[in-house]
């Protein structure tokens, strides 16, 4: 595996790094992560196609771009990969609303299935998709046997629209699946939130997709405000500091859900992911040091079964973490770099949802407010 990284900043392209013997003409996969308005005004696809004529080129909007040990805004970060022993196949599907998400997952799995399928990367629209249903369909269609990871595109902190493209200018409503094939590819996964839980676990008694109406016998927003205390006056902004931990079933691992908006009239809260009726939830609060430590834990988990330092690490973290950490955001990327050492190439983005197994041996889930890391190496 040989990798080149470049960036588009201040209206010009600059090379970041190129590994020895990398051939742009032979690169099979290009990942381009960029700020949404910049992608609209400076479509990078024509340039990237000219540079990497044989590559599958995936472009998506972000809430911040990651490379090396730093976080950037208003840029496009490009990672071009020339695999030695791995084959790449891609597929795409467009959706118009969240009800089409399960069907989209089935279609992507069908298009990518193969005897030597080693891993699937998913780069999805972050505004129209029901990420939970998308991943559920992928898990079922692959018999829970193929590692799946990736993320939902972002739009800074605006939440207006997100863009994804495959071998073309990115658009709204698009989901891209990337199949990686071959017995010589090794992948690792790590996911961690670092949030502190508090209060008792309670049942979701009324919800619709990602809108939560009641917890137990109380209106969701009223109960939430009780727990927030003085922070309730700062809603909806304060919601980023207090996400929910959710277990779909009694034996499920807890996953995190970010609050996007509140409705004072309906006493409801809207989340960046599904909260099904019957799920059990607990309140969570931010602990800055624990959030940063979680990145180290995720990095350690992603290399646990690798046997060597990975050649490439894909970091997908949540926009909520970025908004909460503020000026300390780069510390969580630096924490991952400290685990990997200097040899691993790092790329990634801040997202509206993270796609990853909780552990290397677990099925894939949609996460919010986590740092998720996928590592790659070839034997």
LOMARMAR-239778 format. One record per residue (C-alpha): residue number from 0; x, y, z. Coordinates in Angstrom, 1 decimal. Layout:
BEGIN
+------+--------+--------+--------+
| sero |      u |      v |      w |
+------+--------+--------+--------+
|  NUM |      X |      Y |      Z |
...
+------+--------+--------+--------+
REM end
This chain:
BEGIN
+------+--------+--------+--------+
| sero |      u |      v |      w |
+------+--------+--------+--------+
|    0 |    0.0 |    0.0 |    0.0 |
|    1 |    1.4 |    3.4 |   -1.0 |
|    2 |   -0.3 |    6.7 |   -0.2 |
|    3 |   -0.2 |   10.3 |   -1.3 |
|    4 |   -2.0 |   13.2 |    0.6 |
|    5 |   -2.7 |   16.6 |   -0.7 |
|    6 |   -4.9 |   19.6 |    0.3 |
|    7 |   -6.9 |   22.4 |   -1.3 |
|    8 |   -6.5 |   25.6 |    0.8 |
|    9 |   -6.7 |   29.2 |   -0.2 |
|   10 |   -7.7 |   28.3 |   -3.7 |
|   11 |   -4.7 |   26.2 |   -4.5 |
|   12 |   -3.6 |   22.6 |   -4.3 |
|   13 |   -0.6 |   21.6 |   -2.2 |
|   14 |    1.0 |   18.3 |   -1.7 |
|   15 |    1.2 |   17.1 |    1.9 |
|   16 |    3.2 |   13.8 |    1.5 |
|   17 |    3.9 |   11.1 |   -1.1 |
|   18 |    5.3 |    7.7 |   -0.2 |
|   19 |    8.1 |    6.3 |   -2.2 |
|   20 |    7.2 |    4.5 |   -5.5 |
|   21 |    3.6 |    5.8 |   -5.3 |
|   22 |    2.0 |    5.9 |   -8.8 |
|   23 |   -0.9 |    8.3 |   -9.3 |
|   24 |   -1.8 |    6.4 |  -12.5 |
|   25 |   -2.2 |    3.2 |  -10.5 |
|   26 |   -4.1 |    4.6 |   -7.5 |
|   27 |   -7.4 |    2.7 |   -7.1 |
|   28 |   -9.1 |    4.7 |   -4.3 |
|   29 |   -9.2 |    8.5 |   -3.5 |
|   30 |  -11.0 |    9.9 |   -0.5 |
|   31 |  -11.6 |   13.6 |   -0.6 |
|   32 |  -13.1 |   15.2 |    2.6 |
|   33 |  -14.0 |   18.9 |    2.3 |
|   34 |  -16.0 |   21.8 |    3.7 |
|   35 |  -19.5 |   21.8 |    2.0 |
|   36 |  -19.5 |   25.4 |    0.6 |
|   37 |  -16.0 |   24.9 |   -0.7 |
|   38 |  -17.0 |   21.8 |   -2.5 |
|   39 |  -19.9 |   23.7 |   -4.1 |
|   40 |  -17.7 |   26.6 |   -5.3 |
|   41 |  -14.6 |   24.6 |   -6.2 |
|   42 |  -15.7 |   21.2 |   -7.4 |
|   43 |  -12.5 |   19.1 |   -7.0 |
|   44 |  -13.6 |   16.1 |   -9.1 |
|   45 |  -12.2 |   17.3 |  -12.5 |
|   46 |   -8.8 |   17.9 |  -11.0 |
|   47 |   -8.8 |   14.6 |   -9.0 |
|   48 |   -9.9 |   12.6 |  -12.1 |
|   49 |   -7.1 |   14.1 |  -14.1 |
|   50 |   -4.6 |   13.3 |  -11.3 |
|   51 |   -5.9 |    9.8 |  -10.6 |
|   52 |   -7.5 |    8.5 |  -13.9 |
|   53 |   -7.9 |    4.9 |  -12.7 |
|   54 |   -9.2 |    5.6 |   -9.2 |
|   55 |  -12.6 |    5.4 |   -7.6 |
|   56 |  -13.0 |    9.0 |   -6.3 |
|   57 |  -15.2 |    9.5 |   -3.3 |
|   58 |  -15.9 |   13.1 |   -2.2 |
|   59 |  -18.0 |   14.2 |    0.9 |
|   60 |  -18.7 |   17.3 |    2.9 |
|   61 |  -17.6 |   17.5 |    6.5 |
|   62 |  -17.7 |   19.3 |    9.8 |
|   63 |  -13.9 |   19.5 |    9.9 |
|   64 |  -11.1 |   17.7 |    8.0 |
|   65 |   -8.5 |   15.6 |    9.7 |
|   66 |   -4.9 |   14.7 |    8.6 |
|   67 |   -1.8 |   13.8 |   10.4 |
|   68 |   -2.4 |   15.2 |   14.0 |
|   69 |   -4.4 |   18.3 |   13.1 |
|   70 |   -8.0 |   19.4 |   12.4 |
|   71 |   -8.9 |   21.9 |    9.7 |
|   72 |  -11.9 |   23.9 |    8.4 |
|   73 |  -12.4 |   25.4 |    5.0 |
|   74 |  -10.2 |   22.9 |    3.2 |
|   75 |  -10.3 |   19.7 |    1.1 |
|   76 |   -8.0 |   16.9 |    2.3 |
|   77 |   -7.3 |   14.2 |   -0.3 |
|   78 |   -5.9 |   10.7 |    0.4 |
|   79 |   -5.0 |    8.7 |   -2.7 |
|   80 |   -4.3 |    5.0 |   -2.1 |
|   81 |   -2.4 |    2.6 |   -4.4 |
|   82 |   -3.0 |   -0.9 |   -3.0 |
|   83 |   -0.5 |   -3.7 |   -3.8 |
|   84 |   -2.8 |   -6.7 |   -3.3 |
|   85 |   -6.3 |   -5.4 |   -2.7 |
|   86 |   -9.1 |   -4.8 |   -5.3 |
|   87 |  -11.6 |   -1.9 |   -5.0 |
|   88 |  -15.2 |   -1.9 |   -6.2 |
|   89 |  -17.8 |    0.9 |   -5.5 |
|   90 |  -21.5 |    1.4 |   -5.8 |
|   91 |  -23.9 |    4.3 |   -5.1 |
|   92 |  -27.6 |    4.8 |   -4.4 |
|   93 |  -29.7 |    8.0 |   -4.0 |
|   94 |  -32.4 |    8.5 |   -1.4 |
|   95 |  -35.0 |   11.2 |   -1.0 |
|   96 |  -35.9 |   10.6 |    2.7 |
|   97 |  -35.0 |    8.4 |    5.6 |
|   98 |  -37.7 |    5.7 |    4.9 |
|   99 |  -35.5 |    4.5 |    1.9 |
|  100 |  -32.5 |    3.8 |    4.1 |
|  101 |  -33.0 |    0.1 |    4.7 |
|  102 |  -33.5 |   -0.5 |    1.0 |
|  103 |  -30.3 |    1.4 |    0.3 |
|  104 |  -28.3 |   -0.8 |    2.6 |
|  105 |  -29.7 |   -3.9 |    1.0 |
|  106 |  -28.8 |   -2.6 |   -2.5 |
|  107 |  -25.2 |   -1.6 |   -1.5 |
|  108 |  -24.6 |   -5.1 |    0.1 |
|  109 |  -26.0 |   -6.8 |   -3.0 |
|  110 |  -23.7 |   -4.8 |   -5.4 |
|  111 |  -20.6 |   -5.4 |   -3.3 |
|  112 |  -21.0 |   -9.0 |   -2.3 |
|  113 |  -18.2 |  -11.4 |   -3.4 |
|  114 |  -16.3 |  -14.4 |   -2.1 |
|  115 |  -13.2 |  -12.4 |   -1.3 |
|  116 |  -14.9 |   -9.3 |    0.1 |
|  117 |  -12.7 |   -8.2 |    3.1 |
|  118 |  -14.3 |   -5.0 |    4.2 |
|  119 |  -16.9 |   -2.4 |    3.4 |
|  120 |  -16.6 |    1.4 |    3.8 |
|  121 |  -19.7 |    3.5 |    3.7 |
|  122 |  -19.7 |    7.3 |    3.1 |
|  123 |  -23.3 |    8.4 |    3.3 |
|  124 |  -25.5 |   11.5 |    3.1 |
|  125 |  -25.9 |   12.9 |    6.6 |
|  126 |  -29.1 |   14.7 |    6.4 |
|  127 |  -31.7 |   12.5 |    4.7 |
|  128 |  -30.5 |    9.1 |    5.8 |
|  129 |  -31.7 |    6.9 |    8.7 |
|  130 |  -28.2 |    5.6 |    9.5 |
|  131 |  -29.5 |    3.0 |   11.9 |
|  132 |  -31.6 |    1.3 |    9.3 |
|  133 |  -28.9 |    1.6 |    6.6 |
|  134 |  -26.4 |   -0.2 |    8.9 |
|  135 |  -29.0 |   -2.8 |   10.0 |
|  136 |  -29.6 |   -3.8 |    6.4 |
|  137 |  -25.9 |   -4.0 |    5.6 |
|  138 |  -25.4 |   -6.2 |    8.7 |
|  139 |  -28.2 |   -8.6 |    7.7 |
|  140 |  -27.3 |   -8.7 |    4.0 |
|  141 |  -23.7 |   -9.6 |    4.9 |
|  142 |  -24.7 |  -12.1 |    7.6 |
|  143 |  -22.7 |  -10.0 |   10.1 |
|  144 |  -19.5 |  -11.5 |    8.7 |
|  145 |  -18.0 |   -8.5 |    6.9 |
|  146 |  -16.4 |   -5.5 |    8.8 |
|  147 |  -18.3 |   -2.3 |    8.0 |
|  148 |  -17.2 |    1.2 |    8.9 |
|  149 |  -17.4 |    4.8 |    7.6 |
|  150 |  -19.4 |    7.9 |    8.4 |
|  151 |  -22.2 |   10.3 |    7.6 |
|  152 |  -21.2 |   13.4 |    5.8 |
|  153 |  -21.3 |   16.7 |    7.7 |
|  154 |  -22.0 |   20.4 |    7.1 |
|  155 |  -19.9 |   22.2 |    9.8 |
|  156 |  -22.4 |   23.1 |   12.5 |
|  157 |  -25.0 |   24.4 |   10.1 |
|  158 |  -27.1 |   21.2 |    9.6 |
|  159 |  -28.4 |   22.5 |    6.3 |
|  160 |  -27.4 |   19.9 |    3.8 |
|  161 |  -24.6 |   17.4 |    3.2 |
|  162 |  -22.9 |   16.2 |    0.0 |
|  163 |  -21.5 |   12.9 |   -1.2 |
|  164 |  -20.2 |   12.0 |   -4.7 |
|  165 |  -18.7 |    9.0 |   -6.5 |
|  166 |  -16.7 |    9.8 |   -9.6 |
|  167 |  -18.6 |   13.1 |  -10.0 |
|  168 |  -19.5 |   16.3 |   -8.2 |
|  169 |  -21.1 |   15.5 |   -4.8 |
|  170 |  -24.8 |   16.0 |   -4.3 |
|  171 |  -27.5 |   15.6 |   -1.5 |
|  172 |  -29.0 |   12.2 |   -0.8 |
|  173 |  -26.2 |   10.0 |   -2.1 |
|  174 |  -24.8 |    7.0 |   -0.3 |
|  175 |  -21.6 |    5.4 |   -1.5 |
|  176 |  -20.4 |    1.9 |   -0.7 |
|  177 |  -16.8 |    0.9 |   -1.1 |
|  178 |  -15.9 |   -2.8 |   -1.3 |
|  179 |  -12.3 |   -3.9 |   -0.5 |
|  180 |  -11.4 |   -7.4 |   -1.7 |
|  181 |   -8.5 |   -9.8 |   -1.1 |
|  182 |   -7.1 |  -12.0 |    1.6 |
|  183 |   -4.1 |   -9.8 |    2.2 |
|  184 |   -6.0 |   -6.8 |    3.6 |
|  185 |   -6.2 |   -6.5 |    7.3 |
|  186 |   -8.5 |   -4.0 |    9.0 |
|  187 |   -9.0 |   -3.0 |   12.6 |
|  188 |  -11.7 |   -1.0 |   14.4 |
|  189 |  -11.9 |    1.1 |   17.6 |
|  190 |  -14.8 |    3.1 |   18.9 |
|  191 |  -15.0 |    5.1 |   22.2 |
|  192 |  -17.1 |    8.0 |   23.5 |
|  193 |  -15.6 |    9.0 |   26.8 |
|  194 |  -18.8 |   10.6 |   28.2 |
|  195 |  -19.9 |   10.1 |   31.8 |
|  196 |  -23.3 |    8.6 |   32.5 |
|  197 |  -25.6 |    9.8 |   35.4 |
|  198 |  -29.1 |    9.1 |   36.7 |
|  199 |  -31.1 |    5.9 |   36.4 |
|  200 |  -31.8 |    4.0 |   33.1 |
|  201 |  -35.3 |    4.7 |   31.8 |
|  202 |  -37.4 |    3.3 |   29.0 |
|  203 |  -38.4 |    5.1 |   25.8 |
|  204 |  -42.2 |    4.9 |   25.8 |
|  205 |  -43.1 |    7.1 |   22.8 |
|  206 |  -40.9 |    7.9 |   19.8 |
|  207 |  -41.0 |    8.2 |   16.0 |
|  208 |  -37.8 |    7.5 |   14.1 |
|  209 |  -35.3 |   10.0 |   15.7 |
|  210 |  -37.9 |   12.1 |   17.6 |
|  211 |  -38.2 |   11.3 |   21.3 |
|  212 |  -41.6 |   12.2 |   22.9 |
|  213 |  -41.7 |   10.4 |   26.2 |
|  214 |  -39.3 |    8.7 |   28.6 |
|  215 |  -41.2 |    6.6 |   31.1 |
|  216 |  -44.4 |    8.6 |   32.0 |
|  217 |  -42.9 |   12.0 |   31.4 |
|  218 |  -42.5 |   14.2 |   28.4 |
|  219 |  -38.9 |   13.8 |   27.2 |
|  220 |  -38.0 |   17.5 |   27.2 |
|  221 |  -39.4 |   18.1 |   30.6 |
|  222 |  -37.4 |   15.2 |   32.1 |
|  223 |  -34.3 |   16.3 |   30.3 |
|  224 |  -34.6 |   19.8 |   31.7 |
|  225 |  -34.9 |   18.4 |   35.2 |
|  226 |  -31.6 |   16.7 |   34.9 |
|  227 |  -29.9 |   19.6 |   33.2 |
|  228 |  -30.7 |   22.0 |   36.0 |
|  229 |  -29.1 |   25.4 |   35.4 |
|  230 |  -28.0 |   24.3 |   31.9 |
|  231 |  -31.6 |   24.0 |   30.8 |
|  232 |  -31.7 |   27.8 |   30.2 |
|  233 |  -28.9 |   27.3 |   27.6 |
|  234 |  -30.9 |   24.8 |   25.4 |
|  235 |  -30.7 |   23.8 |   22.6 |
|  236 |  -26.9 |   24.6 |   22.6 |
|  237 |  -26.3 |   22.9 |   25.9 |
|  238 |  -27.7 |   19.7 |   24.5 |
|  239 |  -24.3 |   19.0 |   23.0 |
|  240 |  -22.9 |   18.7 |   26.5 |
|  241 |  -25.6 |   16.2 |   27.5 |
|  242 |  -26.2 |   13.4 |   24.9 |
|  243 |  -28.1 |   10.1 |   25.7 |
|  244 |  -26.7 |    6.6 |   26.1 |
|  245 |  -29.1 |    4.1 |   24.6 |
|  246 |  -29.4 |    0.3 |   24.7 |
|  247 |  -31.9 |   -1.1 |   22.2 |
|  248 |  -32.1 |   -4.5 |   24.0 |
|  249 |  -31.2 |   -5.5 |   27.6 |
|  250 |  -28.1 |   -7.3 |   26.4 |
|  251 |  -27.1 |   -4.6 |   23.9 |
|  252 |  -23.9 |   -2.6 |   24.2 |
|  253 |  -24.8 |    1.1 |   24.9 |
|  254 |  -24.4 |    3.5 |   22.1 |
|  255 |  -24.6 |    7.4 |   22.1 |
|  256 |  -27.2 |    9.6 |   20.5 |
|  257 |  -26.7 |   13.3 |   19.9 |
|  258 |  -29.5 |   15.8 |   20.4 |
|  259 |  -30.0 |   18.1 |   17.3 |
|  260 |  -33.1 |   20.2 |   18.2 |
|  261 |  -35.8 |   20.5 |   20.8 |
|  262 |  -39.5 |   21.3 |   20.4 |
|  263 |  -40.9 |   23.3 |   23.3 |
|  264 |  -44.5 |   23.0 |   22.1 |
|  265 |  -44.4 |   19.2 |   21.7 |
|  266 |  -42.0 |   18.7 |   24.6 |
|  267 |  -39.8 |   16.5 |   22.3 |
|  268 |  -36.2 |   16.1 |   21.2 |
|  269 |  -34.8 |   15.2 |   17.8 |
|  270 |  -31.6 |   13.1 |   17.6 |
|  271 |  -29.0 |   12.3 |   15.0 |
|  272 |  -30.0 |    8.7 |   15.0 |
|  273 |  -33.0 |    6.4 |   15.7 |
|  274 |  -34.4 |    6.0 |   19.3 |
|  275 |  -36.9 |    3.1 |   19.0 |
|  276 |  -39.7 |    2.6 |   21.5 |
|  277 |  -38.7 |    0.2 |   24.3 |
|  278 |  -35.0 |    1.3 |   24.2 |
|  279 |  -33.4 |    2.1 |   27.5 |
|  280 |  -31.7 |    5.5 |   27.9 |
|  281 |  -29.5 |    7.3 |   30.4 |
|  282 |  -28.3 |   10.9 |   30.5 |
|  283 |  -24.6 |   11.7 |   29.8 |
|  284 |  -22.4 |   14.7 |   30.4 |
|  285 |  -19.1 |   15.9 |   29.0 |
|  286 |  -15.8 |   15.3 |   30.6 |
|  287 |  -13.1 |   16.9 |   28.4 |
|  288 |  -10.2 |   14.8 |   29.6 |
|  289 |  -12.3 |   11.6 |   29.2 |
|  290 |  -13.2 |   12.6 |   25.7 |
|  291 |   -9.6 |   13.0 |   24.7 |
|  292 |   -8.6 |    9.7 |   26.5 |
|  293 |  -11.3 |    8.0 |   24.5 |
|  294 |   -9.5 |    8.7 |   21.3 |
|  295 |   -6.4 |    6.9 |   22.7 |
|  296 |   -8.6 |    3.9 |   23.6 |
|  297 |  -10.2 |    3.8 |   20.2 |
|  298 |   -6.7 |    3.9 |   18.5 |
|  299 |   -5.5 |    1.1 |   20.8 |
|  300 |   -8.6 |   -1.0 |   19.9 |
|  301 |   -8.1 |   -0.4 |   16.2 |
|  302 |   -4.6 |   -2.0 |   16.3 |
|  303 |   -5.3 |   -4.7 |   18.8 |
|  304 |   -5.3 |   -7.5 |   16.2 |
|  305 |   -3.2 |   -5.9 |   13.5 |
|  306 |    0.1 |   -7.4 |   14.5 |
|  307 |    2.0 |   -4.3 |   13.3 |
|  308 |    1.6 |   -0.5 |   12.9 |
|  309 |   -1.2 |    0.2 |   10.4 |
|  310 |   -0.4 |    1.8 |    7.1 |
|  311 |   -3.5 |    4.0 |    7.1 |
|  312 |   -5.9 |    5.1 |    9.8 |
|  313 |   -9.3 |    6.6 |    9.0 |
|  314 |  -10.6 |    8.7 |   11.9 |
|  315 |  -14.3 |    9.7 |   11.9 |
|  316 |  -15.4 |   11.8 |   14.9 |
|  317 |  -18.6 |   13.5 |   15.7 |
|  318 |  -19.3 |   17.2 |   15.1 |
|  319 |  -20.7 |   17.3 |   18.6 |
|  320 |  -17.3 |   16.4 |   20.0 |
|  321 |  -15.7 |   19.1 |   18.0 |
|  322 |  -18.2 |   21.7 |   19.2 |
|  323 |  -17.8 |   20.6 |   22.8 |
|  324 |  -14.0 |   20.4 |   22.8 |
|  325 |  -13.5 |   23.7 |   20.9 |
|  326 |   -9.9 |   24.7 |   21.0 |
|  327 |   -9.0 |   21.3 |   22.5 |
|  328 |  -10.3 |   19.4 |   19.5 |
|  329 |   -6.9 |   18.7 |   18.0 |
|  330 |   -5.9 |   16.9 |   21.2 |
|  331 |   -8.1 |   13.9 |   20.4 |
|  332 |   -6.4 |   13.6 |   17.0 |
|  333 |   -2.9 |   14.0 |   18.6 |
|  334 |   -3.9 |   11.3 |   21.1 |
|  335 |   -4.5 |    8.9 |   18.3 |
|  336 |   -1.2 |    9.9 |   16.6 |
|  337 |    0.6 |    9.1 |   19.8 |
|  338 |   -0.7 |    5.6 |   19.7 |
|  339 |    0.0 |    4.9 |   16.0 |
|  340 |    3.5 |    6.5 |   15.9 |
|  341 |    4.8 |    8.6 |   12.9 |
|  342 |    4.6 |    5.9 |   10.2 |
|  343 |    0.8 |    5.6 |   10.0 |
|  344 |   -0.9 |    7.9 |    7.5 |
|  345 |   -3.9 |    9.6 |    9.1 |
|  346 |   -7.0 |   11.0 |    7.4 |
|  347 |  -10.6 |   11.5 |    8.4 |
|  348 |  -13.4 |   14.0 |    9.1 |
|  349 |  -15.9 |   15.2 |   11.6 |
|  350 |  -19.3 |   13.8 |   10.8 |
|  351 |  -23.0 |   13.7 |   11.5 |
|  352 |  -22.7 |   10.0 |   12.5 |
|  353 |  -20.0 |    7.4 |   12.8 |
|  354 |  -20.2 |    3.9 |   11.4 |
|  355 |  -18.1 |    1.2 |   13.1 |
|  356 |  -18.3 |   -1.9 |   15.3 |
|  357 |  -17.9 |   -1.2 |   19.0 |
|  358 |  -15.2 |   -3.9 |   19.2 |
|  359 |  -13.3 |   -5.8 |   16.5 |
|  360 |  -15.6 |   -8.9 |   17.0 |
|  361 |  -18.9 |   -6.9 |   17.2 |
|  362 |  -21.4 |   -6.0 |   14.5 |
|  363 |  -21.4 |   -2.6 |   13.0 |
|  364 |  -23.5 |    0.2 |   14.6 |
|  365 |  -24.3 |    3.9 |   14.0 |
|  366 |  -22.8 |    6.0 |   16.7 |
|  367 |  -22.9 |    9.7 |   17.7 |
|  368 |  -20.5 |   11.6 |   19.9 |
|  369 |  -17.7 |    9.0 |   19.4 |
|  370 |  -14.3 |    8.8 |   17.9 |
|  371 |  -14.2 |    5.8 |   15.6 |
|  372 |  -11.1 |    4.6 |   13.9 |
|  373 |  -10.6 |    2.1 |   11.1 |
|  374 |   -7.1 |    0.9 |   10.3 |
|  375 |   -5.7 |   -0.7 |    7.2 |
|  376 |   -2.7 |   -2.7 |    6.3 |
|  377 |   -1.7 |   -5.2 |    3.6 |
|  378 |    0.3 |   -8.4 |    4.4 |
+------+--------+--------+--------+
REM end
